[in-house]
Amino acid sequence: MPSHRGSGTRPAYLEQVPFGIVLTLVAVAAVRVAQYHWRQGAAIVGGALLIAAVFRAVLPSVRAGLLAIRGRPVDVLSYTGLGVLLLFLAFTITDGPFGS
């Protein structure tokens, strides 16, 4: 029988869907990096972190799953800061074209 949290009948594994989406994006980024498209991979990871920040900002802690590490403000600030930093690096480092 599936475990349930709270008063709803939603299975507990559904709480990890936001984390799964972010993890899938990171896996896609890893594939791009393995194909020597590191700038695209870095941009995808940066985007995944920004998506994690949005999930953490709008979802209650119990529904954010493994994205909820610290308090909401700390998580959102951390995800946003790291995401913006990675996007900045991906778009400003000029060693090779971004589209290749």
N, C-alpha and C positions, 0 to 999 in steps of 0.2 A: 504494500500500500504506500503511495507517495506521501512524503511528509508535507505538511502545510504549516504556514506561519500566518499569524494574524487571524482575522475573523473570516476572510474570504476562502474560497475553495481552490485558489490558484496553487498549482504545484510549486514547490520550493525551487526547482531548477529554472523556472521562468525568471527568477530574480537575477539570474546570471546572463540573461540575454544581452543587456547593454555591454557587459564585459566581453561577451562573445563577439559582438560586433567590433569592438575596439581590437580585440585579439586577432580577428580575421584580417582587419586592415594592416596590422603589424606583420602578419604572416605574408600578406601580399607584398608589403614593403621588403621583407626579407628575401623574397623571390627576386624582386627587382634589383636589390643590392647584389645578390648572387649572380645575376646576369650582367653585372658591371654597370648598372645604372644607379649608382649610389645617390645621386642628387634626387632622382625621382623617389627612391626609397626613403630618403630623409624627409622629403616633402610629404609623403604618405604617412610616415610616423608622426610628423608634426600635425597633420590633419587629424589623425586618430586621437592624438592628445587633446586637440580642441574639441573633438566630438565627445571625448570622455569628460571634459570640463562641462559641456552642455548637459550631458546626462546627469552628472553629479549635481549640477545647479538646479535642475528641474525635477528630478526624481527624489522621493523621500529616501532616507538612508536605508530602510529595509528593502526597497526596490532597486537600489543602486548596486546591490551585490558586492562583488569584490572591488568595485571602483571606490567604495567608501572605505578609506584608510584612516584618515584623521577626521577632524571636524569639517563640515561642508565648506566654510570659507578657505581653510587651508588647502583642501583638495582642489577646489576650483582655481585658486590662485596658482598652485603648483602645476596643475595640468595646463592651464593657460600659459603660464610663463615658459614652461618647457616647450610647449607646442609652438609658440611664437618664436622662440629662440631657434628651434630646428628649422622652421620655415625661413627665417632670416638667413641662416647659414646655407640652406639649400638654394636660395635664390640669389645670394650675393657672391658665393665662391665661384670664380669664373674658369675653373679648370674643366673645360669641355662644355659643349652645349647642353642645356637642360633637356631638350627633346630627344637626345640620342641615347 
